[in-house]
Amino acid sequence: MVNKIVKIKNLFKKFEDLTAIGISNFIGTAISTLFWLFLATIITTEQYGEISYLVAIGSIASIFALVGGGATINVYTAKKIPIASTVLLISLITSIISALAVLIIVQNIIVSIYVIAYVIYGLTTAYYLGEKQFKKYSKIFIIQKIVFVGLSFPLYYIFDSNGIVLAIALSFLVPVHTVYKIFREMKINFPLLQSKKKFMLNNYGKDISRVISGQIDKIIIAPFFGFALLGNYYLGLQ
């Protein structure tokens, strides 16, 4: 009888965790979507297109920098294998390299900041999911969206279109304290990561394929058809 009660409690706990994630995803996505729709009413289509172009560049550069780290941290943290600190260290190094490459090619330091911040957000949220701290993840997800919207308006009037990209980047730093937490709790262990490299590389390929297929259209449209057309196209996606 006691075992049945425990099982029932655990079942309700799982549903509670799933509900927390579902609600946070709904609220966060609603905040983001409404913001992008409202933004379209106060800026030009060229600016809207430029923002989507810069975000696309930052997203592609970021996924190359992540080297499949998000799924790796998520899965092995859930299995209580202390690999997060090693993956995080490698991804931070590759994110800096990727950010420098973006700075040289695009000559936009804000997109470079976006790359590093994206990697930090992606890995830290994957860590919380792996730790099954779903309420913590949900809280971070919603706060990130609120910070993004809150920073967008003042930064837009300071940096124009780049300000929106900077707002996204700074909002990605909401869980930056988790980086210190991971390094404090886990030692760097390259031999352990070596044994998991096949899984990491498989996820790396999947991540690259997913992000490029979702962003390459914006990279192509901008230089061939201009930011105005891209702005209308991106608004349609929203």
N, C-alpha and C positions, 0 to 999 in steps of 0.2 A: 504493500500500500504506500509506504514511504517513497519507494523507488518510482512509483507511478506519479506521485505528486511532484517529485523532483523533475521527472521527464516533462511533465506538463508545464512546470515553471520555466524550464529551459526552452521549451517550444515557444512560449509566450515571449521570452527574452529575445529569441531569434526574430520573431515577428516585429518586436519593438524596435530592434536594430534596423531591420529592413524598412520599417515605416519611417524612421528618422532619416535614413538616406533618401528615401523616396520624396519625403516632404521637402528636405533641403534642396534636392535637385529641382523640384518643381518651383520652389520659391526663388532659388538662385537663377534659374533659367528665365523665369518670368521677369525678374529685375533686369537682367541683361538684355532680353529681347525688347522690353518696353523702352529701355534707355536707347538702344540702337534705332528704334523707330522714331523716338522723340528727337534724337540727334539729327536725323535726316531732315527735320523741319527747320533747323536753325543753322545748318551749314550747306554749302554748295555741293552739287553732285561730284564735282572734281575733288573736293576735300574728302568726301565720303569714300570715293574710289582710292584716293591716296592712302587713307588710313587702312583700308582693307588690303592694299598692296603691301604696305609696310608690315602689317600683322602677318600676312602670308609668308613674307621673307623670314621674319622672326620665328615663326612656327616651324618652318622647314629646317632652318639652322638649328633650332632647339632640339628637334627630334634626332638630328644627327649627333648632337652633343650628348643626348641621354643614353646612347649606346644600349638601349633595351633595359635600362636600369629600373624603370618604373615597375614593370611586371616582375622583374627579378627580386626586387625588395619586397613587393607585395606577397609573392608566393613563399619565399624562404623565411620572411619574418613570421608569417603564419605558421610555418613549420618549426619555429624557434631556432632557426639557423642564423647565427650572428654575422650576416653578410652585408648588412645595410651600410655600415661605415666605409667599407672598402669600395662598394659600388658608388656611394656618394662622393668619395674622394676622386675617383676616376672621372665621374661625370662632371664634377666641378672643374677639373682640369680641362676636360674636353670642351666644356661650355665657354671657358675663357679663350681657348684657341678658336672656337667657332665664332665667338663674339669679335675677336680681333680680325678674323677673315671677313666678317660682315662689315666691320668698320672700314676695311681697306676697299672692299668692293662697292658697298652702298654709300660709304662716307656719311653714316648716320649713327652717332653714338647712342642715341635713344633706342634704336633697334638692337644694338649690342647689349644694352642694359636689359632689354626685354628677353634676350636669349638666356642670359645667366639667371634672371629671376624666374623664367619659365621652368628651367631645370630644377631650381630649388623647390618651387611649388609642386611640380610633378613628383619628385622623389619623396618629399616630406608627407604629402597626402597619401602616397602609396604605402608609406611606412605606417601611418595610422590605420589604414585599411587592413594591412597585414597584422597589426597588433589587435585588430578587432575593436578598436576604439571608434566605433561608428558615430557616436554622438559628437566626439571631438572633431572627426572629419566633417560632419554635417555643419557644425558651428563654423569651422574654418571656411568651408565652401560658401556659406551665406555671407560671412564677414568680408570675404574677398570680393564678392560682387558689390556689396555696399560701399566698400572702400574705393573700388574702381569707379563707381558712379559719383561718389562724393568728391574724388580728386579730379575727375574729368573736366568739370566746368571751369574751375580756376586755372588748371593747367592748359586748357584749350585757349583761354584768353591770353596766356603768357607765351605759349609755344605753338599756337595754331594747331594744325593737324597732328603734329608730332606730340602735342600735349596729351591727346587721347591715348596714343601708344604708350607714352610714359606713365599715364594713369594705370593702364593695364599692368605694366611692368611692376610698378610700385605696389599694386594690390597683390601681386604674386608673392610679395615678401612678407605677407601676413604670418605665415608659419615659419619664418626664418630662424626663430629661436630653437626649432626642432633640430636644426643642423648641429648646434652645440650639444644638444641632448644626445643625439645619435653618436657623435664622436666621443662624448664623455662615457657613455655606457658600453661601447664596443671598441675592441682593438682592431686595427687594420690587419687583415689576414689575406694576403694575395694567394697563397696556396689553396685556401678554401674557395676563393673565387675561380681559380683555375679549374677546379673540378666541376664548376657549374657553368663554364663558358659556353658550352653548346646550347644550353637553355637560354642563356642571355643573348647569344647571337641570333637564335631563331626569333626571339621576340623583337630584337633590333630590326630584323628584316621586315617583320609584320608592321612595326611602328612606322618605319620609313614608307612602306607601301601605302598605309592608311593615310598618313598626313600628306604625302605628295599628291595622292589621288584627290584629296579634299582641298588642296591649296594651289595646285598647278594651274588651274583655270585662271586664277587671279593674276598669277605671274605672267601668263601668256596674253591675257586681255589688255593689261595696262600698256605695254610698249607698242602693241599693234593697233589698238583701237582707242587708247587714251583713258584718262581717269574718269571722265564724265560717263562714258559707257559702263566702265567698271563699277562706278558708284550706283548706277541704276540696277545693274546686275546684282550687286551685293545687297542692295535694299530688297530686291525681290527674294533673295535667299532668306533674309531676316523675316 
